[in-house]
Amino acid sequence: MRSGKRLLSLPEPLLQIEFSVCLAAARRAYLIDALSETVAKLDIRTLDRQIAEIIPHEFINKLASAGLRAELLFPLPLVLAENPRLLTYYRLLLGFSQKAFYGQGMGASAFKQMEDAGTPPKDSDLRALSEAMTERVCTLVEGIGIRRITRDLIDDLTLLTLGPQLRGSANVKKGSTSIRSVFELIHTLVRGALVGATEKKLEVRNAAGRKVLIEFSSDPDIVIREVIARNSFRNIIAIEVKGGTDYSNIHNRIGEAEKSHQKARKNGYTECWTIINVAKIDHAKAAQESPSTNRFYQLAEIIVDGTEAFVDFRNRVVALTGIRS
């Protein structure tokens, strides 16, 4: 340090590191990437007919002149029925927080299950929701001006609303956002076999016709069990998520995961996975510190579609639960 200069002592950007993980999970679950993936599964002719029925023609023409598909801005029943969690995308686009959108006086509280559980209401309610939000999207388009609207701007607007939501979630107990990110990832992987859901539990039907439960748990963090009979389960996977980003403390966290997995082993879980949120790890040393862990994953890798870790995680979830790929 030069003489006369004050030494700066800045905190580590741990919150931003955590946000980057949450953002990657959000993109896959309910932001513009999820929208593109959902629309690719739909019959475009049917979607176009619905666009013509619900959206005012002048706005359809304006978007066409800008080279934009209408569903980028307008929530359509066909899209929301295919992926109910995309309601989050359209809510964020309009700038509504969850508290504002689902609060008293808005009449939207019945639709919160779409965000939390990924389950839609009745078709008639979905149509009413789409029409109500379409009016507000028209106001948004007019206010911004069609010449300024691009795919990048649409994405930016959703992120501007998401930012405070992520910061608010950072105020809850440490690591909970990382656990939620893993739960969100599993939700997207099993969505095709989903038969029921709440904010903390997913129910899927596997290829053998059996029900499989994916649940938040206190210790371990996430468990996956197959229902054999009433109050009888085959315990499949126990997952410990260590969301801390401080590398100096990683060995303590792996030790904590080992204690949890030892309990899981006693309860009959055949697969125990530990997910960490640091950039590097000595896998040989980690295996010594937690011999009960079958698989170690890095959170930043499994939430990115196409990585070797993502493919391995996806394939193992599909195979071990027995759902159709």
SULVENCOR-V151160 format. One record per backbone hydrogen bond with DSSP energy under -1.0 kcal/mol. NH is the residue of the N-H (numbers start at 1). CO is the residue of the C=O. E is the energy in kcal/mol with one decimal. If there is no record, write none. Layout:
nh,co,e
NH,CO,E
NH,CO,E
This chain:
nh,co,e
5,2,-1.9
14,12,-2.1
17,13,-1.7
18,14,-2.2
19,15,-2.5
20,16,-2.3
21,17,-1.3
22,18,-2.2
23,19,-3.0
24,20,-1.8
25,21,-2.0
26,22,-2.4
27,23,-2.6
28,24,-1.5
29,25,-1.9
30,26,-3.1
31,26,-1.2
34,27,-1.2
35,31,-1.9
36,32,-2.3
37,33,-2.0
38,34,-2.2
39,35,-2.8
40,36,-1.6
41,38,-1.5
42,39,-1.4
47,43,-2.3
48,44,-2.9
49,45,-1.9
50,46,-1.8
51,47,-2.2
52,48,-2.2
53,49,-1.4
54,50,-1.9
55,51,-2.3
59,56,-1.2
60,56,-1.6
61,57,-2.5
62,58,-1.8
63,59,-2.4
64,60,-2.2
65,61,-2.2
66,62,-1.1
67,64,-1.3
68,63,-2.8
72,69,-1.4
73,70,-1.8
74,70,-2.9
80,76,-2.6
81,77,-2.4
82,78,-1.5
83,79,-2.3
86,83,-2.1
87,84,-1.8
88,85,-1.6
90,86,-1.7
91,87,-2.5
92,88,-2.7
93,89,-2.2
94,90,-1.7
95,92,-1.1
96,91,-2.1
101,97,-2.7
102,98,-2.6
106,103,-1.5
111,108,-2.1
112,109,-1.4
114,111,-1.7
116,112,-2.5
117,113,-2.3
118,113,-1.2
119,113,-1.3
126,122,-2.0
127,123,-2.1
128,124,-2.1
129,125,-2.4
130,126,-2.2
131,127,-2.4
132,128,-2.2
133,129,-2.4
134,130,-2.0
135,131,-1.4
136,132,-1.0
137,133,-2.2
138,134,-2.3
139,135,-1.5
140,136,-2.0
141,137,-2.7
142,138,-2.4
143,139,-2.3
144,140,-2.3
145,141,-2.7
148,145,-1.7
154,150,-2.3
155,151,-2.2
156,152,-2.5
157,153,-2.5
158,154,-1.7
159,155,-1.9
160,156,-2.1
161,157,-1.1
162,158,-2.1
163,159,-2.4
166,162,-2.4
167,163,-2.4
168,164,-2.4
169,165,-1.8
170,166,-1.2
171,168,-1.4
172,169,-1.3
176,173,-1.8
179,175,-2.0
180,176,-2.4
181,177,-1.9
182,178,-1.9
183,179,-2.3
184,180,-2.7
185,181,-2.1
186,182,-2.5
187,183,-2.3
188,184,-2.0
189,185,-1.7
190,186,-1.9
193,190,-2.2
194,191,-1.1
195,203,-3.3
196,203,-1.6
198,201,-3.1
202,214,-2.7
203,196,-3.1
204,212,-2.6
205,193,-2.2
206,210,-2.7
207,322,-3.0
209,206,-2.1
212,204,-3.0
213,225,-3.5
214,202,-2.4
215,223,-2.6
216,200,-2.2
217,221,-3.0
222,239,-2.0
223,215,-2.4
224,237,-2.5
225,213,-2.6
226,234,-2.5
227,211,-3.2
228,232,-2.5
229,232,-1.6
232,229,-2.5
234,226,-2.8
236,224,-2.2
237,224,-1.6
238,271,-2.5
239,222,-3.1
240,273,-2.7
242,275,-3.5
249,246,-1.4
250,247,-1.9
253,249,-1.7
254,250,-2.3
255,251,-1.8
256,252,-1.9
257,253,-2.2
258,254,-2.1
259,255,-1.7
260,256,-1.8
261,257,-2.6
262,258,-2.3
263,259,-1.5
264,260,-2.0
265,261,-2.8
266,262,-1.7
267,263,-1.4
268,265,-1.7
269,264,-2.3
271,236,-1.6
273,238,-2.8
274,295,-2.5
275,240,-3.1
276,297,-2.7
283,281,-1.0
286,282,-2.8
287,283,-2.3
288,284,-1.3
289,285,-2.1
290,286,-2.0
293,290,-1.7
294,272,-3.2
295,272,-1.2
297,274,-2.4
299,276,-3.4
301,298,-1.6
302,298,-1.8
303,299,-1.3
304,301,-1.2
307,304,-1.7
311,307,-2.5
312,308,-2.1
313,309,-2.7
314,310,-3.0
315,311,-2.6
316,312,-2.1
317,313,-2.2
318,314,-2.5
319,315,-2.6
320,316,-2.6
321,317,-1.7
322,318,-1.3
